[in-house]
Amino acid sequence: MQGSDAGYLIYLVLLGALILSSWLVTMRSDLNRTLQQAAIWALIFAGAVLVYAAWPTFDPQLFPRRAISVEDGVIELARAPDGHFRADITVNGEQIEFIVDTGASLIVLSQADAASAGLDPQALDYRGRARTANGVVATAAARVEDFRIGPVQLGPVDVSVNGGPLDISLLGMTALERFGRVEIAGDRMRLHF
């Protein structure tokens, strides 16, 4: 549990204790009934805390974030709750989360994802420049040998490593144009190979 999570949990426990104590004071005339109700609320609160603490361990099949299905020469991506299409892509043997970005010309790796894929971000030459929604950022050209979306091997491919802060890697047009057709229908993106 991170420090901010622990602080939030302490806050919730103290808030619950304050609510419970004020409720006990107002309900002191019928103590048995009050204690029963307090126990029920304590169990509900404890259950909520346990679900919150265990949430990251729930099976991704129950709560898919980046649903990918492959059938008859089509990779289908489901739109994520944030409105973006996301895909887990294998880069040099490592699974990395990407946002499909039709506005990006290149495949762009964050520095953390580049390191996960076996590149050394500190040793790259950041002399390239890219215009983004957040302004101009330095970029470094690199090449990855293994780049797979589901069963489709797109590598080796040239990538760009972002020199600035980037939370998630971007799957740009240099990857998408390798598919025969890309279509968006409702909450689905279909990549035909």
Secondary structure as GFF3:
##gff-version 3
##sequence-region A 1 193
A	DSSP	alpha_helix	3	26	.	.	.	ID=ss1
A	DSSP	three_ten_helix	28	30	.	.	.	ID=ss2
A	DSSP	alpha_helix	31	54	.	.	.	ID=ss3
A	DSSP	three_ten_helix	55	57	.	.	.	ID=ss4
A	DSSP	beta_strand	68	71	.	.	.	ID=ss5
A	DSSP	beta_strand	74	78	.	.	.	ID=ss6
A	DSSP	beta_strand	86	91	.	.	.	ID=ss7
A	DSSP	beta_strand	94	100	.	.	.	ID=ss8
A	DSSP	beta_strand	108	109	.	.	.	ID=ss9
A	DSSP	alpha_helix	111	116	.	.	.	ID=ss10
A	DSSP	three_ten_helix	121	123	.	.	.	ID=ss11
A	DSSP	beta_strand	128	132	.	.	.	ID=ss12
A	DSSP	beta_strand	135	144	.	.	.	ID=ss13
A	DSSP	beta_strand	147	149	.	.	.	ID=ss14
A	DSSP	beta_strand	152	153	.	.	.	ID=ss15
A	DSSP	beta_strand	157	162	.	.	.	ID=ss16
A	DSSP	beta_strand	169	171	.	.	.	ID=ss17
A	DSSP	alpha_helix	173	176	.	.	.	ID=ss18
A	DSSP	beta_strand	181	185	.	.	.	ID=ss19
A	DSSP	beta_strand	188	192	.	.	.	ID=ss20
###
